Amino acid sequence: MTCRSFLFAVLLLGAPAAWAQQEGPRQLNTLPQAAPTPVAAPDTVRPQLAPPPTVSEAEMRQQQRQRQMQSLPPANTSRYAVGLKSGQVYRAYDVEIKQPVFGRNFLLLDGQQRIDFDQVRYYEDETGFYVRTTLPKSRREATLRRDRVGRLSLYSITRTQYAGGSPFGYSPFGYGGFGMPYGGGFGGYPYGGYRTVKTTYFSKENGPVQDLNIRNLGVAVSDNAGASALLAQARRYQTITTLSYVAAGGLLVAGLVSSFNPNPGQSAVSPLVYAGIPLLIVPLVLQGKQQNSIRQAITIYNSGNNAGR
């Protein structure tokens, strides 16, 4: 066998094996598939962000209430002050007013220390600030609540009084006015009864307590033209109110007398009675305007606004 014949025989024997190795993965009647794309390895260096936690509606409302409470100013945890006439001042977390059936009234501080009312100049508790002072035209001390602080400070005292036999439970000359008794509710129509009466006073620059009326206020605010003009307006309302009550009272009395002695052919109720009713309504409207003028005068004086001077 020649060398050429030997090489040809080797090629014939090796060709089927190579052909099978190349075509082995491919199946019949299919196209060759592209090589798969390499998948990138996960990034283990960069930190993965966790999804935000879900908050329920109740928790959201609770968080909102907490934010609202945090926006409020801090609570006043200081103790209440109790000042004595001697100049001594006590501090207590709890101030109670004791009114025994027998004996004098006293203050109880923190449930332990007792102080007689006769020694107290002022005190405060959870309901407000109070002073012990002598009322005008009186020699006895009374406890007044301070309602407003300023150059003109307002004080008040509340009592329960018997309304008497007035059919409406209040006097028409004192109802609803500053410096005069005014209270809530009627007095048990038509037989009278008890009512709560609040009387207001004032003091100028911590001076003596005075009755809150137009005359006293006019003297106190005489150095402020704006407040004086408002008080002059309130004085006019007061004059018209008084004249209306006098005229209404005269018409009612004349009407009642005429009704008891009717003329032949006259109605049982005199027309004068009906004429006096509107005159009783006018003062109720004017008294509201009078009070508003007094309030504005006090506000202007306390704010230092001297418009109109």
C-alpha positions as CSV (number, residue, x, y, z in Angstrom):
1,M,0.0,0.0,0.0
2,T,1.4,3.2,-1.0
3,C,1.5,6.3,1.3
4,R,-1.3,8.1,-0.6
5,S,-3.6,5.2,-0.2
6,F,-2.9,5.0,3.6
7,L,-3.8,8.7,4.1
8,F,-7.0,8.4,2.1
9,A,-8.1,5.4,4.2
10,V,-7.5,7.4,7.4
11,L,-9.6,10.3,6.2
12,L,-12.5,8.0,5.3
13,L,-12.5,6.5,8.8
14,G,-12.2,9.8,10.7
15,A,-14.8,11.8,8.7
16,P,-18.0,10.1,10.1
17,A,-16.9,10.7,13.7
18,A,-16.2,14.4,13.1
19,W,-19.4,14.8,11.3
20,A,-21.4,13.2,14.1
21,Q,-19.6,15.4,16.7
22,Q,-20.5,18.6,14.9
23,E,-24.2,17.7,14.1
24,G,-25.0,15.8,17.4
25,P,-26.8,18.6,19.4
26,R,-28.9,19.7,16.4
27,Q,-32.1,17.9,16.0
28,L,-33.6,17.0,12.7
29,N,-35.4,19.8,10.7
30,T,-34.4,22.6,13.2
31,L,-32.2,25.7,12.7
32,P,-29.1,26.3,14.7
33,Q,-29.9,28.2,17.9
34,A,-28.0,31.3,19.0
35,A,-25.8,31.2,22.0
36,P,-27.6,32.3,25.3
37,T,-27.0,35.8,26.6
38,P,-24.9,35.8,29.7
39,V,-26.9,36.9,32.9
40,A,-25.2,39.6,35.0
41,A,-24.3,38.6,38.4
42,P,-26.4,40.2,41.2
43,D,-25.0,43.5,42.7
44,T,-24.0,42.5,46.2
45,V,-22.1,45.8,46.9
46,R,-25.0,48.3,46.5
47,P,-27.6,48.1,49.4
48,Q,-31.1,47.2,48.5
49,L,-33.9,49.6,49.7
50,A,-36.7,48.0,51.6
51,P,-40.2,48.9,50.5
52,P,-41.9,51.5,52.8
53,P,-44.1,50.0,55.5
54,T,-47.8,50.3,55.1
55,V,-49.6,52.5,57.7
56,S,-53.2,51.9,58.6
57,E,-55.8,54.7,58.7
58,A,-56.1,54.5,62.5
59,E,-52.3,54.9,62.9
60,M,-52.3,57.9,60.5
61,R,-55.0,59.5,62.6
62,Q,-53.0,58.8,65.8
63,Q,-49.9,60.4,64.3
64,Q,-51.9,63.4,63.2
65,R,-53.3,63.9,66.7
66,Q,-49.7,63.6,68.2
67,R,-48.5,66.3,65.8
68,Q,-51.4,68.5,66.8
69,M,-50.6,68.1,70.5
70,Q,-46.9,68.8,69.9
71,S,-47.8,72.1,68.2
72,L,-49.5,73.3,71.4
73,P,-47.6,75.5,73.9
74,P,-46.2,73.7,76.9
75,A,-48.6,73.2,79.8
76,N,-48.3,75.5,82.8
77,T,-47.3,73.3,85.7
78,S,-46.5,76.1,88.1
79,R,-48.2,76.3,91.4
80,Y,-51.1,78.6,92.2
81,A,-50.3,81.7,94.2
82,V,-52.0,82.7,97.4
83,G,-51.1,86.2,98.7
84,L,-51.8,87.3,102.3
85,K,-52.4,90.8,103.6
86,S,-49.1,90.6,105.4
87,G,-47.2,90.4,102.1
88,Q,-46.4,86.7,102.4
89,V,-47.1,84.5,99.3
90,Y,-47.7,80.8,99.2
91,R,-47.5,78.4,96.3
92,A,-49.7,75.4,96.1
93,Y,-50.6,72.8,93.5
94,D,-54.2,72.6,94.8
95,V,-56.2,75.4,96.3
96,E,-59.7,74.5,97.8
97,I,-62.3,76.8,99.2
98,K,-63.9,75.4,102.3
99,Q,-67.2,76.7,103.6
100,P,-68.1,74.8,106.8
101,V,-71.5,75.0,108.2
102,F,-70.2,76.3,111.5
103,G,-67.2,78.6,111.5
104,R,-65.4,80.9,109.0
105,N,-64.5,80.1,105.4
106,F,-60.9,79.2,104.7
107,L,-58.5,78.1,102.0
108,L,-57.0,74.6,102.1
109,L,-53.6,74.4,100.3
110,D,-52.5,71.0,99.0
111,G,-55.0,69.4,101.4
112,Q,-52.9,70.3,104.4
113,Q,-52.3,74.0,105.2
114,R,-55.3,76.0,106.3
115,I,-55.6,79.8,105.8
116,D,-58.5,81.9,107.0
117,F,-60.2,84.1,104.5
118,D,-59.6,87.2,106.7
119,Q,-55.9,86.9,106.0
120,V,-56.1,86.4,102.2
121,R,-55.5,89.4,99.9
122,Y,-55.7,87.4,96.6
123,Y,-55.6,83.8,95.5
124,E,-55.9,81.7,92.3
125,D,-57.1,78.3,91.5
126,E,-58.2,76.3,88.4
127,T,-61.2,78.6,87.9
128,G,-59.4,81.9,87.8
129,F,-57.9,84.7,89.8
130,Y,-59.7,86.2,92.8
131,V,-59.1,89.2,95.1
132,R,-60.5,90.0,98.5
133,T,-61.5,93.7,98.8
134,T,-64.1,96.0,100.2
135,L,-66.9,96.9,97.8
136,P,-68.0,100.5,97.3
137,K,-70.4,101.8,99.9
138,S,-69.7,98.7,102.1
139,R,-67.5,97.9,105.0
140,R,-67.5,94.1,104.5
141,E,-65.0,92.3,102.3
142,A,-66.1,90.3,99.3
143,T,-64.4,87.9,96.9
144,L,-64.3,89.2,93.3
145,R,-63.2,87.3,90.3
146,R,-60.9,89.1,87.9
147,D,-62.3,88.9,84.4
148,R,-60.0,91.2,82.5
149,V,-56.5,92.7,83.1
150,G,-55.4,96.1,81.8
151,R,-55.3,99.7,82.8
152,L,-59.0,99.2,83.5
153,S,-59.3,95.8,85.1
154,L,-62.8,94.2,85.4
155,Y,-64.0,92.3,88.4
156,S,-67.3,90.5,89.0
157,I,-69.2,88.8,91.8
158,T,-72.0,86.3,91.2
159,R,-74.9,85.9,93.7
160,T,-78.2,84.1,93.8
161,Q,-81.1,86.4,94.5
162,Y,-84.8,86.1,94.9
163,A,-86.6,87.8,92.0
164,G,-89.6,88.7,94.1
165,G,-93.0,89.2,92.6
166,S,-91.8,90.7,89.3
167,P,-93.7,88.8,86.5
168,F,-90.5,88.6,84.4
169,G,-88.0,87.9,87.2
170,Y,-86.0,91.1,86.7
171,S,-86.2,94.8,87.1
172,P,-86.5,96.7,83.8
173,F,-84.2,99.4,85.1
174,G,-81.3,97.0,85.8
175,Y,-81.5,94.2,83.4
176,G,-78.5,93.6,81.3
177,G,-76.5,96.7,82.1
178,F,-72.9,97.1,83.1
179,G,-72.5,97.9,86.7
180,M,-76.1,96.7,87.3
181,P,-77.3,93.2,88.1
182,Y,-77.8,91.0,85.1
183,G,-78.3,87.3,85.2
184,G,-79.4,84.2,83.4
185,G,-83.0,83.1,83.1
186,F,-86.2,84.5,84.2
187,G,-87.4,84.4,87.8
188,G,-90.1,81.8,87.7
189,Y,-93.0,83.5,85.9
190,P,-95.5,84.4,87.1
191,Y,-94.7,83.8,90.8
192,G,-91.1,85.0,90.9
193,G,-88.2,82.8,92.1
194,Y,-84.4,82.7,92.3
195,R,-82.0,83.9,89.6
196,T,-78.2,84.2,89.2
197,V,-77.1,87.8,89.3
198,K,-73.7,89.0,88.2
199,T,-72.5,92.4,89.2
200,T,-69.4,93.9,87.5
201,Y,-66.8,96.4,89.0
202,F,-63.6,97.9,87.7
203,S,-60.4,99.4,89.0
204,K,-58.0,101.8,87.2
205,E,-54.4,100.8,87.3
206,N,-54.9,98.5,90.4
207,G,-56.6,101.3,92.3
208,P,-59.7,100.9,94.5
209,V,-62.7,98.9,93.1
210,Q,-65.5,101.1,91.7
211,D,-69.0,100.5,90.5
212,L,-69.0,100.0,86.7
213,N,-71.3,102.7,85.5
214,I,-71.0,105.4,82.8
215,R,-70.3,108.2,85.3
216,N,-67.4,106.5,87.0
217,L,-66.0,105.3,83.7
218,G,-66.3,108.7,82.2
219,V,-64.0,110.1,84.9
220,A,-61.5,107.2,84.6
221,V,-61.1,107.5,80.8
222,S,-61.2,111.3,80.6
223,D,-57.7,111.4,79.3
224,N,-58.7,109.3,76.2
225,A,-60.8,111.1,73.6
226,G,-61.9,108.0,71.7
227,A,-63.1,106.2,74.8
228,S,-64.8,109.4,76.1
229,A,-66.7,109.7,72.8
230,L,-68.0,106.1,73.1
231,L,-69.1,106.7,76.6
232,A,-71.0,109.8,75.5
233,Q,-72.8,107.7,73.0
234,A,-73.6,105.1,75.7
235,R,-74.9,107.9,77.9
236,R,-77.4,109.0,75.2
237,Y,-78.6,105.4,74.9
238,Q,-79.1,105.4,78.7
239,T,-81.1,108.6,78.6
240,I,-83.4,107.3,75.8
241,T,-83.9,104.0,77.7
242,T,-84.9,105.8,80.9
243,L,-87.4,108.1,79.0
244,S,-88.8,105.0,77.2
245,Y,-89.4,103.2,80.5
246,V,-91.1,106.3,82.0
247,A,-93.3,106.8,79.0
248,A,-94.2,103.1,78.9
249,G,-95.0,103.1,82.6
250,G,-97.2,106.1,82.3
251,L,-99.2,104.7,79.3
252,L,-99.6,101.3,81.1
253,V,-100.9,102.9,84.3
254,A,-103.3,105.2,82.3
255,G,-104.4,102.2,80.3
256,L,-105.1,100.1,83.3
257,V,-107.1,102.9,85.0
258,S,-109.1,103.4,81.9
259,S,-109.7,99.7,81.6
260,F,-111.1,99.5,85.1
261,N,-113.5,102.4,84.4
262,P,-114.5,101.8,80.8
263,N,-116.8,104.3,79.1
264,P,-120.0,103.0,77.4
265,G,-119.1,101.4,74.1
266,Q,-115.4,101.3,74.9
267,S,-113.3,98.1,74.6
268,A,-112.5,96.2,77.9
269,V,-108.7,96.9,77.3
270,S,-107.7,100.5,76.7
271,P,-105.6,101.2,73.6
272,L,-103.1,102.9,75.9
273,V,-102.0,99.5,77.1
274,Y,-101.1,98.4,73.6
275,A,-99.4,101.7,73.0
276,G,-97.1,101.2,75.9
277,I,-95.8,97.8,74.8
278,P,-93.5,99.0,72.0
279,L,-91.9,101.5,74.4
280,L,-90.9,98.5,76.6
281,I,-89.2,96.8,73.6
282,V,-87.1,99.9,72.6
283,P,-84.9,99.8,75.8
284,L,-84.0,96.2,75.3
285,V,-82.5,97.1,71.9
286,L,-80.8,100.2,73.2
287,Q,-79.3,98.4,76.2
288,G,-77.4,96.1,73.9
289,K,-76.0,99.0,72.1
290,Q,-75.1,100.7,75.3
291,Q,-73.2,97.7,76.6
292,N,-71.3,97.4,73.3
293,S,-70.3,101.1,73.5
294,I,-69.0,100.5,77.0
295,R,-67.0,97.4,76.0
296,Q,-65.4,99.3,73.1
297,A,-64.5,102.2,75.3
298,I,-62.7,99.9,77.8
299,T,-60.9,98.1,75.0
300,I,-59.8,101.4,73.4
301,Y,-58.5,102.7,76.7
302,N,-56.6,99.4,77.5
303,S,-55.1,99.3,74.1
304,G,-53.8,102.9,74.4
305,N,-55.6,103.9,71.2
306,N,-56.5,107.6,71.5
307,A,-58.2,108.1,68.2
308,G,-60.3,111.3,68.0
309,R,-58.1,113.4,70.3
